[in-house]
Amino acid sequence: MGTLSWDGYRNNRDLGDLPTPLAPSGATVLGRVARGPRREFVKTQGWWDARSSEPRP
C-alpha cells in the first residue's frame, strides 16, 4: 500500500497490489483503489490530483 498525495485528503492509502481472487493477476491494480476518510474532505485540487493519477505498473 502506498500513501496518496491528494489535497485535503489525509491518512489515505492506495490499495493496489493487495491479493484478490477476482483479478487475473491475483492482486488489485496500483492507482485504482483507494481508502481514506470521508471524501467530503477532498479539496478541489485534491480531486484534480486524484483524476490525474495514472496507474503505476
Secondary structure, DSSP 4 states (H G I P E B T S, - for coil): -EE--BTTB-S-EE-TT-B-TTSTTSBPPTTT-EE-S-GGG--HHHHHHHHHPPPP-
